[in-house]
């Protein structure tokens, strides 16, 4: 019975933490506030005209640069040099428009990458909820046996099987739970790297 109470508490804490973490999105398990999409205007100091928003898509050189900088896992001096070389190669008359469209492309591409991680975290949470529901159902099965006063060899065998299933679900749940913190850090880290890239690019605005 002690194990049953302990597992019941685990389930209660799980569902409570889900609600507390993000009341507006029960599939978001992270303590970090969910930011579904980064808005370019938050990071980029210039207003980008509509006609410049997608210019990077039609230019192979710009597209390659956008993909490279939007995929940065850690902003280093190498990225700084890459941005400097690119920015200084742009004619002064075209610099503003080019940097505008590159900045927009980087944010757009990085958002797609972040969205994949966010959807993965939510999928992971749904799986955790399913496992928690399985644990709850197994606890209910044990409770039914406990309420049955007739203890037979058959009931003891059934109890052993249920407890084995319960322990397996609990191990899987615990192992996966340890990974959530690291998963939750990824979108934030991507946002930090994106901010570093865009801020560095903005240093070369005319």
Residue pairs with C-beta under 8 A, 6 or more apart in sequence:
1 146
3 163
3 166
4 139
4 142
4 143
7 135
7 139
7 166
7 170
8 139
10 135
10 170
10 173
11 132
11 135
11 136
11 139
14 128
14 132
15 132
17 29
18 26
18 29
18 125
18 129
19 26
21 28
21 29
21 30
21 31
22 28
22 29
22 30
22 33
22 34
24 34
25 34
25 122
27 122
27 125
27 126
28 34
28 121
28 122
28 125
29 121
29 124
29 125
29 128
29 180
29 184
30 121
30 180
30 183
30 184
31 184
32 184
32 185
32 187
32 188
34 118
35 187
35 191
36 115
36 118
37 111
37 114
37 115
38 107
38 110
38 111
38 114
38 191
38 194
39 107
40 48
40 103
40 104
40 107
40 108
41 47
43 103
43 107
43 194
43 195
43 198
43 199
44 100
44 103
44 104
44 107
44 198
44 202
45 202
45 205
46 96
46 99
46 100
46 103
46 202
46 205
48 100
48 101
48 103
48 104
49 100
52 97
52 100
52 101
52 104
53 101
53 104
54 101
54 104
54 105
55 62
55 97
55 101
56 62
56 63
56 66
56 101
56 102
56 104
56 105
57 63
57 105
62 98
62 101
62 102
62 105
63 105
65 82
65 86
65 102
66 102
66 105
66 106
66 109
67 109
68 82
69 79
69 82
69 83
69 102
69 106
69 197
69 201
70 105
70 106
70 107
70 109
70 110
70 113
70 194
70 197
71 109
71 113
72 79
72 193
72 194
72 196
72 197
73 189
73 193
74 193
75 193
75 196
75 197
75 200
79 196
79 197
79 200
80 200
83 197
83 200
83 201
83 204
84 204
86 102
87 95
87 99
87 201
87 203
87 204
88 204
90 98
90 99
92 206
95 204
95 205
95 206
96 205
96 206
99 201
99 202
99 204
99 205
102 201
103 198
103 201
103 202
106 194
106 197
106 198
106 201
107 194
107 198
110 190
110 194
113 190
114 187
114 190
114 191
117 183
117 186
117 187
117 190
118 187
120 183
121 183
121 184
121 186
121 187
124 176
124 179
124 180
124 183
127 176
128 173
128 176
128 177
128 180
131 169
131 172
131 173
131 176
132 173
134 169
135 166
135 169
135 170
135 173
138 162
138 165
138 166
138 169
139 166
141 162
142 159
142 162
142 163
142 166
145 155
145 158
145 159
145 162
148 155
